[in-house]
Amino acid sequence: MKKQIALLALSIALLLALGSCTQDASTLLTDGTWAFQEMTTTSEDSMIIAYVALAEYALDAATLVFNEDETFIIDAPLLQEAMTGTWSVVAEEKLVLTYDGNDAPSTSTIDVLSKSELKYIEKIPAENLQFHDLTTSWKR
């Protein structure tokens, strides 16, 4: 009986320790500066592909900082001025960015979020009521 109680206590302690190791999305996002890696699309439209290539070029060497007050800043050498706005996480799986000067929020699905990697996917409307994915990746 003592052995069973000890095993139960050990199991509970292990579960509590493992549970405390996981961090919520907000904590992971605000824990340092992100460096731009790449932007890709599932679109086969040459105009969309060119737009994504241009955006990827403009974001070369860009950094992204999520502040604890739910503001963000994206800065890149090729941008005339930094992009700023507000952010929120919905249900630990959606990242909502609202850029200053633009009332329409950009809502993406968080594909990967760890201490070292952030990847989110936004559904972009296309012709014929179709959508294509726009995937943006950042690393620390």
HELIX and SHEET records of a PDB file:
HELIX    1   1 LYS A    2  CYS A   21  1                                  20    
HELIX    2   2 ALA A   25  LEU A   29  1                                   5    
HELIX    3   3 SER A   46  ALA A   58  1                                  13    
HELIX    4   4 GLU A  127  LEU A  129  5                                   3    
SHEET    1   A 9 THR A  33  THR A  41  0                                        
SHEET    2   A 9 THR A  63  PHE A  66 -1                                        
SHEET    3   A 9 THR A  71  ASP A  75 -1                                        
SHEET    4   A 9 MET A  83  VAL A  90 -1                                        
SHEET    5   A 9 LYS A  94  TYR A  99 -1                                        
SHEET    6   A 9 SER A 106  LEU A 113 -1                                        
SHEET    7   A 9 GLU A 117  PRO A 125 -1                                        
SHEET    8   A 9 PHE A 131  LYS A 139 -1                                        
SHEET    9   A 9 THR A  33  THR A  41 -1                                        
END                                                                             
